[in-house]
């Protein structure tokens, strides 16, 4: 007798982190810069009649300025708890302060390369893909670094999508969507490392013996390629000197930062950047921080809606179905309005906490305006100081700008890795890169400095970093190797 197959049912216990609709709303508002927040609020005002512009009747007259207690030259603050309570920042501290010292209000034009984000979304809009794939693609595009590479793992992105956006996906599905993005222009976008970036660009070329050699060099001899062990590559692939030189020359012409090249190709334009923060420093060393809520209206619950709900709620015993439906509608709209007001306040509170922490850690820069005074700082440092999650700090720093006495800066500008010497001294990677750039600018163009020579010069200047590190920083500065600088 044939034995039939059986399905075995099992039970397993899992812990799944989910966010409430209110938390998701707060996260989405947190990501918006000032201009987009203004548009989002106006859209909500049109959609929800229970929400209207204006101050709450119980709210006292709002002040327009906030000064953070970062003014004492000798002050030593170990953490935000020294000057920031656990309670929400009072409303009056979250109001507009976009005035300069001479009381003239003006938008500050800020020149920067056009972001490739919108251009990639345009290319995405031309594809016939499912709505689910489009959502995944937009999130992946938003996760690209400024140079167009994706340095966050697909596993982490899958978790972020589930927790913060409520979209369930897998690494395999993200991989398929990423391949779609890697077909966009310019070639190399969406690569997860330099090797993949170069291979994507080579794959776009027409088939030829040279193309095959270049692909073999980058797939079979990538480690030797990064170490410039040319003889080993020629021996391993049985290449003639002429074949090898032609292939290497062609590879070095590829762009390791496709996102940056897109910005350069489109040219630089004057864009109107509306800063999210105003950071002012007085001659006495007082640093004041405020949110730029210039065109963001204050919100309150509609008084008419309250009165309608009170009227409808009377005589509950005699209510028919239509009356109960009306009460339910009024309650839903009022709950949504209150939830939106709370989410906006939570956004303001989180932004202020984050900016205060940045100013605390980068106080010397805000006092002097000297970039060399910027200390190494990563997202984790601000997260620990504020008690917020790293992903929250990342969302605050993305697409946000701060107006200072020395110009308008992206919040990302204040973050940089640190390099620790053998003596335990921590130095800013930005500072080392600037010194490296100066060394290359002042070199003899007839005999450019090799990475080994640059490493030796930096060591003499007190920055003992390895040759490979010099090569990495040189690539980040988009500076070619010595023989291509002649």
C-alpha positions as CSV (number, residue, x, y, z in Angstrom):
1,X,0.0,0.0,0.0
2,X,1.4,3.3,-1.0
3,X,2.1,5.6,1.8
4,X,0.7,9.1,1.4
5,X,2.7,12.2,2.2
6,X,1.9,14.0,5.5
7,X,2.1,17.6,6.2
8,X,3.6,18.3,9.7
9,X,2.4,21.4,11.4
10,X,4.8,23.1,13.8
11,X,4.5,26.1,16.0
12,X,7.3,28.6,16.6
13,X,7.6,31.8,18.7
14,X,8.9,34.9,17.1
15,X,9.4,38.5,18.2
16,X,8.6,41.0,15.4
17,X,9.0,44.7,15.9
18,X,6.2,46.7,14.3
19,X,5.4,50.4,14.4
20,X,2.1,51.9,15.0
21,X,0.6,54.3,12.4
22,X,1.4,57.2,14.6
23,X,5.1,56.1,14.9
24,X,5.3,55.6,11.1
25,X,3.9,59.1,10.6
26,X,6.5,60.6,13.0
27,X,9.3,58.8,11.1
28,X,8.1,60.1,7.8
29,X,7.8,63.7,9.0
30,X,11.3,63.4,10.6
31,X,12.9,62.7,7.2
32,X,11.4,65.8,5.6
33,X,13.4,69.0,5.2
34,X,11.8,72.3,6.0
35,X,10.3,73.0,2.6
36,X,8.8,69.5,2.2
37,X,7.4,69.7,5.7
38,X,5.6,72.9,4.8
39,X,4.0,71.2,1.7
40,X,3.1,68.1,3.8
41,X,1.3,70.3,6.4
42,X,-0.6,72.2,3.8
43,X,-1.7,68.9,2.2
44,X,-2.9,67.7,5.6
45,X,-4.8,70.9,6.2
46,X,-6.7,70.4,2.9
47,X,-7.4,66.7,3.7
48,X,-8.5,66.9,7.3
49,X,-11.2,69.5,8.2
50,X,-10.6,68.9,11.9
51,X,-7.1,70.5,11.5
52,X,-6.6,74.2,11.1
53,X,-4.0,76.9,11.3
54,X,-3.6,79.0,14.4
55,X,-2.4,78.9,18.0
56,X,-4.1,76.8,20.6
57,X,-6.3,79.0,22.7
58,X,-4.5,78.0,25.9
59,X,-1.1,78.7,24.5
60,X,0.6,81.8,25.8
61,X,2.3,84.2,23.5
62,X,5.2,82.4,21.8
63,X,8.8,83.7,21.9
64,X,10.9,83.6,18.8
65,X,14.3,82.8,20.1
66,X,16.0,79.9,21.8
67,X,19.5,80.0,23.2
68,X,21.2,76.7,24.0
69,X,23.3,76.7,27.1
70,X,26.5,76.3,25.1
71,X,27.8,79.7,25.9
72,X,30.2,79.3,28.7
73,X,33.8,79.1,27.4
74,X,34.8,77.1,30.3
75,X,31.7,75.0,30.5
76,X,32.2,71.2,30.4
77,X,29.1,69.3,29.5
78,X,29.5,65.5,29.7
79,X,26.1,64.8,28.2
80,X,22.9,66.4,27.0
81,X,21.4,65.6,30.4
82,X,23.5,68.5,31.7
83,X,21.2,71.0,29.9
84,X,18.4,69.0,28.4
85,X,15.6,67.5,30.4
86,X,13.7,64.4,29.6
87,X,10.5,66.4,29.1
88,X,9.6,67.6,25.7
89,X,11.2,71.0,24.7
90,X,8.6,73.7,25.4
91,X,6.6,74.9,22.4
92,X,8.1,78.4,22.6
93,X,11.5,77.0,22.0
94,X,10.4,75.4,18.7
95,X,9.1,78.6,17.1
96,X,10.7,80.6,14.3
97,X,14.0,82.3,14.6
98,X,15.3,83.1,11.2
99,X,16.4,86.6,11.8
100,X,19.9,87.8,11.4
101,X,21.4,90.3,13.8
102,X,20.3,93.3,11.6
103,X,16.7,92.0,11.5
104,X,16.8,91.4,7.8
105,X,15.1,88.3,6.7
106,X,16.6,86.7,3.6
107,X,16.9,83.3,2.0
108,X,20.5,82.3,1.6
109,X,21.3,80.9,-1.9
110,X,23.5,77.8,-1.6
111,X,25.5,76.5,-4.5
112,X,25.8,72.8,-4.8
113,X,25.7,70.0,-7.4
114,X,22.2,68.9,-8.3
115,X,21.4,65.6,-6.6
116,X,21.2,62.5,-8.7
117,X,18.2,61.3,-6.6
118,X,15.5,63.0,-8.7
119,X,17.2,62.0,-11.9
120,X,17.2,58.4,-10.8
121,X,13.5,58.7,-9.9
122,X,12.9,60.0,-13.4
123,X,14.6,57.0,-14.9
124,X,12.6,54.7,-12.6
125,X,9.4,56.3,-13.8
126,X,10.1,55.2,-17.3
127,X,10.1,51.5,-16.3
128,X,7.1,49.1,-16.4
129,X,7.5,47.5,-13.0
130,X,5.1,46.6,-10.2
131,X,4.2,49.2,-7.5
132,X,5.9,47.0,-4.9
133,X,9.1,47.0,-6.9
134,X,8.8,50.7,-7.4
135,X,8.6,51.3,-3.6
136,X,11.7,49.1,-3.1
137,X,13.6,50.9,-5.8
138,X,12.8,54.3,-4.4
139,X,14.0,53.2,-1.0
140,X,17.2,51.8,-2.4
141,X,17.8,55.0,-4.4
142,X,17.3,57.0,-1.2
143,X,19.9,54.7,0.5
144,X,22.7,55.5,-2.0
145,X,25.7,57.5,-0.8
146,X,26.6,60.8,-2.4
147,X,29.0,59.0,-4.7
148,X,26.2,56.7,-5.9
149,X,27.3,53.5,-4.2
150,X,25.2,51.4,-1.8
151,X,27.2,50.7,1.3
152,X,24.3,49.5,3.5
153,X,23.7,45.7,3.4
154,X,20.5,44.5,1.7
155,X,19.7,42.6,5.0
156,X,19.8,45.9,6.9
157,X,17.6,47.6,4.3
158,X,15.1,44.7,4.4
159,X,14.9,45.2,8.2
160,X,14.4,49.0,7.8
161,X,11.7,48.5,5.3
162,X,9.8,46.2,7.6
163,X,10.2,48.3,10.7
164,X,9.9,51.9,9.4
165,X,7.9,51.6,6.2
166,X,5.8,48.4,6.9
167,X,7.0,46.8,3.6
168,X,7.9,43.1,3.8
169,X,10.6,41.9,1.4
170,X,13.6,39.6,1.1
171,X,17.3,40.0,0.2
172,X,16.7,38.2,-3.0
173,X,13.9,40.5,-4.0
174,X,16.0,43.6,-3.1
175,X,18.9,42.1,-5.2
176,X,16.6,41.9,-8.2
177,X,15.5,45.5,-7.8
178,X,19.1,46.6,-7.2
179,X,20.0,45.1,-10.6
180,X,17.4,47.3,-12.2
181,X,18.9,50.4,-10.6
182,X,22.4,49.3,-11.8
183,X,21.1,49.6,-15.3
184,X,20.5,53.3,-14.9
185,X,22.9,56.0,-16.1
186,X,25.6,56.8,-15.4
187,X,27.0,53.3,-15.2
188,X,28.2,52.1,-11.8
189,X,25.3,53.5,-9.8
190,X,24.0,51.1,-7.1
191,X,27.3,49.1,-6.8
192,X,28.1,47.9,-3.4
193,X,31.9,48.3,-3.7
194,X,34.5,49.6,-6.0
195,X,35.0,46.2,-7.7
196,X,31.3,45.9,-8.6
197,X,31.2,49.6,-9.7
198,X,34.0,49.1,-12.2
199,X,32.6,45.8,-13.5
200,X,29.2,47.4,-14.1
201,X,30.9,50.1,-16.2
202,X,32.9,47.6,-18.2
203,X,29.8,45.4,-18.8
204,X,28.2,48.4,-20.7
205,X,31.1,48.4,-23.3
206,X,30.9,46.6,-26.6
207,X,32.3,43.1,-26.6
208,X,36.0,43.0,-27.5
209,X,39.2,41.2,-26.4
210,X,40.1,44.3,-24.3
211,X,36.8,44.1,-22.4
212,X,37.4,40.4,-21.6
213,X,40.9,41.2,-20.3
214,X,39.5,44.0,-18.1
215,X,36.8,41.7,-16.6
216,X,39.4,39.0,-15.9
217,X,41.7,41.5,-14.1
218,X,38.9,42.7,-11.9
219,X,37.4,39.3,-11.2
220,X,40.4,37.0,-11.0
221,X,43.1,39.4,-9.9
222,X,41.3,42.1,-8.0
223,X,43.5,41.9,-4.9
224,X,46.6,42.1,-7.0
225,X,45.0,45.1,-8.9
226,X,44.4,47.0,-5.7
227,X,48.0,46.3,-4.5
228,X,49.4,47.2,-8.0
229,X,51.1,43.9,-8.3
230,X,51.2,44.2,-12.1
231,X,53.7,41.4,-12.8
232,X,51.6,38.9,-10.9
233,X,48.5,39.9,-13.0
234,X,50.4,39.6,-16.3
235,X,51.8,36.2,-15.2
236,X,48.5,34.9,-13.9
237,X,46.5,35.9,-17.0
238,X,49.4,35.3,-19.5
239,X,49.1,38.9,-20.8
240,X,51.6,40.7,-22.9
241,X,52.9,44.1,-21.8
242,X,50.9,45.8,-24.5
243,X,47.7,44.1,-23.6
244,X,48.2,44.7,-19.9
245,X,49.0,48.4,-20.3
246,X,46.0,49.0,-22.6
247,X,43.7,47.3,-20.2
248,X,45.0,49.0,-17.0
249,X,44.9,52.4,-18.7
250,X,41.3,51.9,-19.7
251,X,40.3,50.7,-16.2
252,X,41.9,53.8,-14.6
253,X,39.7,55.9,-16.8
254,X,36.5,54.5,-15.2
255,X,34.7,56.5,-12.6
256,X,34.8,55.2,-9.0
257,X,32.2,57.8,-7.9
258,X,29.4,57.7,-10.5
259,X,27.0,59.7,-8.4
260,X,29.4,62.6,-8.2
261,X,30.0,62.5,-11.9
262,X,26.3,62.8,-12.5
263,X,26.2,66.0,-10.5
264,X,29.2,67.4,-12.4
265,X,27.8,66.5,-15.8
266,X,24.6,68.4,-15.0
267,X,26.7,71.4,-13.9
268,X,26.5,73.5,-10.8
269,X,23.5,75.7,-10.2
270,X,22.3,78.1,-7.7
271,X,19.7,76.4,-5.6
272,X,17.6,78.0,-3.0
273,X,18.4,76.0,0.1
274,X,16.1,76.7,3.1
275,X,18.1,75.9,6.3
276,X,16.3,73.8,8.8
277,X,18.3,75.2,11.7
278,X,19.7,78.7,12.5
279,X,22.9,78.5,14.6
280,X,24.2,81.9,15.6
281,X,27.4,82.7,17.5
282,X,28.0,86.0,19.3
283,X,31.4,87.6,20.0
284,X,31.0,86.5,23.6
285,X,30.9,82.9,22.6
286,X,27.2,82.4,23.1
287,X,25.7,79.9,20.6
288,X,22.0,80.0,20.0
289,X,20.1,77.3,18.1
290,X,16.7,77.5,16.7
291,X,14.4,75.7,14.2
292,X,13.7,77.6,11.0
293,X,9.9,77.4,11.1
294,X,9.5,80.4,8.8
295,X,6.6,79.2,6.6
296,X,5.5,76.3,8.7
297,X,2.0,77.2,10.2
298,X,1.1,76.5,13.8
299,X,-1.6,73.9,14.0
300,X,-4.6,73.4,16.3
301,X,-7.8,71.3,16.5
302,X,-10.8,72.9,14.8
303,X,-13.2,74.5,17.3
304,X,-16.1,73.9,15.0
305,X,-15.4,70.2,14.9
306,X,-15.3,70.1,18.7
307,X,-18.7,71.8,18.9
308,X,-20.1,69.4,16.2
309,X,-18.9,66.4,18.1
310,X,-20.4,67.7,21.4
311,X,-23.7,68.4,19.6
312,X,-23.8,65.0,18.0
313,X,-22.9,63.2,21.3
314,X,-25.9,64.6,23.1
315,X,-29.0,62.4,23.6
316,X,-27.1,59.1,23.0
317,X,-30.2,57.1,23.8
318,X,-32.1,58.6,20.7
319,X,-29.2,58.3,18.3
320,X,-29.9,56.5,15.0
321,X,-27.3,54.8,12.8
322,X,-26.6,57.9,10.8
323,X,-25.9,59.9,13.9
324,X,-23.5,57.2,15.2
325,X,-21.7,57.2,11.9
326,X,-21.4,60.9,12.0
327,X,-19.9,60.7,15.5
328,X,-17.4,58.1,14.4
329,X,-16.4,60.2,11.4
330,X,-15.9,63.3,13.6
331,X,-13.8,61.3,16.1
332,X,-11.6,59.7,13.5
333,X,-10.8,63.1,11.9
334,X,-10.1,64.7,15.3
335,X,-7.9,61.7,16.3
336,X,-6.0,62.1,13.0
337,X,-5.6,65.8,13.5
338,X,-4.3,65.4,17.1
339,X,-1.9,62.7,15.9
340,X,-0.5,64.9,13.2
341,X,0.0,67.8,15.6
342,X,1.8,65.5,18.0
343,X,4.0,64.1,15.2
344,X,5.0,67.6,14.2
345,X,5.9,68.4,17.8
346,X,7.9,65.2,18.1
347,X,9.8,66.0,14.9
348,X,10.7,69.4,16.3
349,X,11.8,68.0,19.6
350,X,14.0,65.3,17.9
351,X,15.6,67.9,15.5
352,X,16.5,70.2,18.4
353,X,18.0,67.4,20.5
354,X,20.1,66.3,17.6
355,X,21.3,69.8,16.6
356,X,22.2,70.7,20.2
357,X,24.3,67.5,20.4
358,X,26.1,68.3,17.1
359,X,26.9,71.9,18.3
360,X,28.1,70.5,21.7
361,X,30.5,68.1,20.0
362,X,31.6,70.5,17.3
363,X,31.6,73.7,19.5
364,X,35.1,74.9,18.4
365,X,34.0,75.0,14.7
366,X,30.8,76.9,15.5
367,X,32.9,79.4,17.5
368,X,35.7,79.9,14.9
369,X,34.3,78.5,11.6
370,X,37.6,76.7,10.9
371,X,37.0,73.3,9.3
372,X,40.2,71.9,10.7
373,X,38.6,72.2,14.2
374,X,35.9,69.7,13.3
375,X,36.5,66.6,15.5
376,X,35.8,63.0,14.3
377,X,32.1,62.3,14.9
378,X,29.8,59.5,13.7
379,X,26.1,58.9,14.0
380,X,26.7,56.7,17.0
381,X,28.2,59.6,19.0
382,X,25.1,61.7,18.6
383,X,22.8,58.7,19.3
384,X,24.6,58.0,22.6
385,X,24.5,61.7,23.5
386,X,20.8,62.2,22.8
387,X,19.5,58.7,23.8
388,X,18.0,58.4,20.3
389,X,18.4,55.5,17.9
390,X,21.2,55.7,15.2
391,X,18.5,55.3,12.5
392,X,16.7,58.4,13.9
393,X,20.0,60.4,13.8
394,X,20.5,59.3,10.2
395,X,17.1,60.5,9.2
396,X,17.6,63.9,10.9
397,X,21.0,64.4,9.2
398,X,19.7,63.5,5.8
399,X,18.7,66.4,3.6
400,X,18.9,68.9,6.4
401,X,20.9,72.1,6.5
402,X,22.1,74.5,9.2
403,X,22.7,78.2,8.7
404,X,25.7,79.4,10.7
405,X,27.8,82.6,10.9
406,X,30.1,81.0,8.3
407,X,27.7,79.8,5.7
408,X,25.0,77.1,5.2
409,X,26.1,73.5,5.7
410,X,24.5,70.2,5.3
411,X,24.3,68.3,8.6
412,X,26.3,65.5,7.0
413,X,29.2,67.9,6.7
414,X,29.7,67.7,10.5
415,X,30.1,63.9,10.5
416,X,33.4,62.3,9.7
417,X,35.4,59.2,10.6
418,X,38.3,59.3,13.0
419,X,41.8,58.0,12.7
420,X,43.6,56.8,15.9
421,X,47.4,56.9,15.9
422,X,49.6,54.5,17.7
423,X,49.8,57.0,20.6
424,X,46.0,56.8,20.9
425,X,45.5,60.3,19.5
426,X,42.2,60.7,17.5
427,X,42.4,62.7,14.3
428,X,39.8,63.8,11.8
429,X,39.8,62.0,8.5
430,X,38.7,65.2,6.9
431,X,41.8,67.0,8.2
432,X,44.1,64.3,6.9
433,X,42.4,64.4,3.5
434,X,42.8,68.2,3.3
435,X,46.5,67.8,4.1
436,X,46.8,65.0,1.5
437,X,45.2,67.3,-1.1
438,X,47.6,70.1,-0.3
439,X,50.6,67.8,-0.7
440,X,49.3,66.7,-4.1
441,X,48.5,70.3,-5.2
442,X,52.1,71.4,-4.3
443,X,53.9,68.4,-5.9
444,X,56.2,68.6,-8.9
445,X,53.8,67.9,-11.8
446,X,56.7,66.4,-13.8
447,X,57.3,63.9,-11.1
448,X,54.1,63.3,-9.1
449,X,54.2,61.7,-5.7
450,X,53.4,58.1,-5.4
451,X,51.1,56.8,-2.6
452,X,54.2,55.4,-0.8
453,X,55.9,58.9,-1.0
454,X,52.7,60.6,0.2
455,X,52.4,58.2,3.1
456,X,56.0,59.0,4.1
457,X,55.3,62.8,3.9
458,X,52.2,62.5,6.0
459,X,54.2,60.4,8.5
460,X,56.7,63.2,8.8
461,X,53.9,65.7,9.4
462,X,52.6,63.6,12.3
463,X,50.0,61.5,10.5
464,X,51.3,58.0,10.4
465,X,48.9,56.3,8.0
466,X,49.4,53.3,5.8
467,X,49.9,53.5,2.0
468,X,46.6,51.7,1.4
469,X,44.8,54.3,3.6
470,X,46.5,57.1,1.5
471,X,45.2,55.4,-1.7
472,X,41.7,55.2,-0.2
473,X,41.6,58.9,0.8
474,X,43.1,59.9,-2.6
475,X,40.2,58.0,-4.3
476,X,37.7,59.7,-2.1
477,X,39.1,63.0,-3.3
478,X,38.7,61.8,-6.8
479,X,42.5,62.2,-7.5
480,X,44.1,59.8,-10.0
481,X,47.2,57.8,-9.4
482,X,50.7,59.5,-9.8
483,X,51.4,58.4,-13.4
484,X,48.0,59.9,-14.5
485,X,48.8,63.2,-12.8
486,X,51.8,64.0,-15.0
